[in-house]
Amino acid sequence: MNPRLRDGLLGASVAVLVLALAGWVVVWSISDPAGGGAAAPTTTTPTSTSRVDEPPTDLDPAEMWLDDLVLDAGTVVLPDSTLHDVTASAQGVRTGPDGLVATAMVLDATVPFDVVADQIGEDAVVRPGEGSEAVVERDVEVGGRSFHVVASGSVEVVDGRLVVEPSTIDVGGPSFLAGLIGSVVRGLVTIEHEVEGLPEGLVLQEVVVQDDGFRASLSGDDVRIVFPAVP
């Protein structure tokens, strides 16, 4: 191969990789957590994906293929959400005009309690409960009267969403009152949260309650990471 042609192709390949990774970072708006003295959050190692060792045979001159790609971020800020302690592992990543496409990808991230609480209501508070349960607290009005409701339940994954349906509801009065009002306010203290802003193709698989939020594990095949064109 002509040395000049070889060097030109190598330079173009490196440029494509740099632009792809830079675009991915722009979309995710990654930054380190503030307050260096704070204790490091508990991390969860993502589930291993199947290795894709064989590169494609139909790569265009402007494309590149990586057998694996690992990305870590202390904080990921999205338009409608924030995630902490994010770890992603992708296999068989191919660059192209539409972004990066991973044959397989797993991602673990912590969804802060306040992000979920904001979806429930402005006055809502979400916190860890006993064991694997989460607690929702908020004030609700029933029949012209205000009640401070404390509801708790176990977290589940339902249709790709993080769901906590109350198993107990306390309104600060006799048990019969909780039974009467509980059926009315149940929907106001039920969590149904979809982890937003992540690459297309990732599906929520498991959620556990931690001290600082919900630890979510997602995975998927043919995951597309789209980034805006560089002007």
C-alpha positions in Angstrom: 0.0 0.0 0.0 1.2 3.5 -0.8 2.7 5.0 2.5 0.8 8.3 2.0 -2.5 6.5 1.4 -1.9 4.2 4.5 -1.1 7.2 6.7 -4.1 9.1 5.4 -6.5 6.2 6.2 -5.0 5.8 9.7 -5.4 9.5 10.4 -9.0 9.5 9.2 -9.8 6.4 11.4 -8.4 8.1 14.5 -10.4 11.3 13.7 -13.6 9.3 13.4 -13.1 7.7 16.8 -12.3 11.0 18.5 -15.4 12.6 17.1 -17.6 9.7 18.0 -16.5 9.6 21.6 -16.6 13.4 21.9 -20.2 13.4 20.6 -21.2 10.7 23.1 -19.8 12.8 25.9 -21.7 15.9 24.7 -25.1 14.1 24.8 -24.5 12.6 28.2 -23.1 15.9 29.7 -20.8 14.0 32.0 -19.3 15.7 35.0 -17.7 14.6 38.3 -19.7 14.8 41.5 -19.2 18.0 43.6 -17.5 17.8 47.0 -14.4 15.7 46.8 -14.6 14.9 50.5 -17.8 13.0 50.3 -17.8 9.3 50.6 -17.7 7.4 47.2 -21.0 5.9 46.3 -21.5 2.2 46.3 -20.9 0.8 42.8 -22.4 -2.2 41.1 -20.4 -4.1 38.5 -22.5 -4.5 35.3 -23.4 -7.9 34.1 -20.9 -9.1 31.5 -22.0 -9.1 27.9 -21.1 -11.7 25.3 -17.9 -10.8 23.6 -18.1 -10.0 19.9 -14.7 -10.9 18.6 -15.3 -10.9 14.9 -15.3 -7.5 13.3 -17.7 -6.8 10.4 -16.5 -7.3 6.9 -18.5 -4.4 5.4 -17.0 -1.4 7.1 -17.0 1.8 5.1 -13.8 4.0 4.9 -15.4 6.5 7.4 -16.5 3.8 9.9 -14.7 2.1 12.8 -15.4 -1.0 14.9 -14.4 -1.6 18.5 -14.7 -5.0 20.1 -15.5 -3.5 23.5 -16.0 -0.1 25.2 -16.3 0.7 28.9 -17.5 4.1 30.2 -17.8 5.4 33.8 -19.2 8.6 35.1 -19.8 9.9 38.6 -22.8 12.0 37.4 -24.7 12.1 34.2 -27.0 15.1 33.7 -29.9 14.6 31.2 -32.6 17.1 30.1 -35.2 15.6 32.4 -33.2 13.5 34.9 -29.9 13.0 36.7 -28.1 9.7 37.3 -25.2 8.9 39.6 -22.4 6.3 39.6 -23.0 5.2 36.0 -21.1 2.3 34.6 -21.6 1.1 31.0 -20.0 -1.8 29.1 -20.6 -2.3 25.4 -19.6 -5.0 23.0 -19.2 -4.8 19.2 -19.4 -1.0 18.8 -19.6 0.3 15.3 -19.3 4.0 14.4 -21.3 5.6 11.6 -23.2 8.7 10.4 -26.0 8.0 12.9 -23.8 7.6 16.0 -22.5 4.5 17.8 -24.3 1.2 17.6 -23.4 -1.5 20.2 -24.3 -5.2 19.5 -24.8 -5.6 23.2 -24.7 -3.2 26.2 -25.3 -3.2 29.9 -25.5 -0.2 32.1 -25.9 0.3 35.9 -26.9 3.7 37.4 -28.3 5.1 40.5 -31.6 7.1 40.2 -31.6 9.7 43.0 -34.7 9.6 45.3 -35.4 13.3 44.5 -35.7 12.6 40.8 -38.4 10.1 41.4 -40.1 12.3 44.0 -40.3 15.2 41.6 -42.4 13.0 39.3 -44.9 12.2 42.0 -45.5 15.7 43.2 -43.7 18.9 44.4 -44.2 18.0 48.1 -43.3 14.4 47.8 -40.4 12.8 49.6 -39.0 9.4 48.7 -36.5 7.6 51.0 -35.3 4.0 51.8 -37.5 1.9 54.1 -37.1 -1.3 55.9 -35.3 -4.1 54.1 -35.8 -3.7 50.3 -38.7 -1.3 50.6 -39.0 2.4 49.6 -41.1 5.0 51.4 -43.2 7.8 49.9 -44.3 10.7 52.1 -46.6 13.6 51.0 -49.6 15.7 52.0 -52.9 15.0 50.3 -56.4 16.5 50.5 -59.5 14.3 50.9 -62.9 15.8 51.5 -61.5 19.2 52.2 -59.1 17.9 54.9 -55.3 17.5 54.6 -53.6 14.3 55.6 -49.9 13.5 55.8 -49.6 10.1 54.1 -46.7 7.7 54.6 -46.7 4.7 52.2 -44.2 1.9 51.8 -43.7 -1.0 49.4 -41.2 -3.1 47.6 -39.7 -2.0 44.3 -40.4 -4.0 41.2 -39.8 -3.8 37.4 -43.0 -3.7 35.5 -43.0 -3.3 31.7 -39.6 -1.7 31.8 -40.5 0.8 34.6 -39.5 1.2 38.2 -42.6 0.6 40.2 -43.3 0.8 44.0 -47.0 0.1 44.8 -47.7 0.6 48.5 -48.3 -2.4 50.7 -48.9 -0.2 53.8 -50.4 3.3 54.0 -50.4 5.4 57.2 -52.4 8.6 57.5 -51.6 9.3 61.1 -54.9 8.1 62.6 -56.8 5.0 63.6 -56.3 1.9 61.4 -59.8 2.1 60.1 -59.2 5.6 58.8 -56.1 4.4 56.9 -58.3 1.8 55.3 -60.9 4.3 54.2 -58.5 6.9 53.0 -55.8 4.5 51.7 -57.9 3.4 48.7 -58.5 7.0 47.7 -54.8 8.2 48.0 -53.1 5.0 46.8 -52.5 6.4 43.3 -51.0 9.5 44.7 -48.3 7.6 46.5 -47.5 5.0 43.9 -44.2 5.2 42.0 -44.2 4.5 38.3 -40.9 5.8 37.0 -39.2 5.3 33.6 -35.5 5.9 33.5 -35.3 8.6 30.8 -32.6 9.9 28.4 -30.7 6.7 28.0 -29.6 5.2 24.7 -32.4 3.6 22.6 -32.5 -0.2 23.1 -31.7 -0.4 26.8 -34.4 -2.1 28.9 -34.7 -2.0 32.7 -34.0 -5.4 34.1 -33.6 -5.0 37.9 -33.9 -2.4 40.6 -32.7 -2.4 44.2 -33.2 0.2 47.0 -30.0 1.9 48.2 -29.4 4.7 50.8 -28.9 7.2 48.0 -31.5 6.1 45.5 -32.7 3.3 43.3 -29.9 1.2 41.7 -31.0 0.3 38.2 -29.6 -2.3 35.9 -30.4 -2.1 32.2 -29.3 -4.1 29.2 -30.1 -4.4 25.5 -29.0 -5.5 22.0 -28.4 -3.3 19.0 -28.2 -0.2 21.3 -28.0 3.0 19.4 -26.1 6.0 20.9 -27.0 9.0 18.8 -25.0 12.3 19.0 -25.6 15.6 17.3 -23.6 16.4 14.2 -20.5 18.5 14.8 -20.8 21.9 13.0 
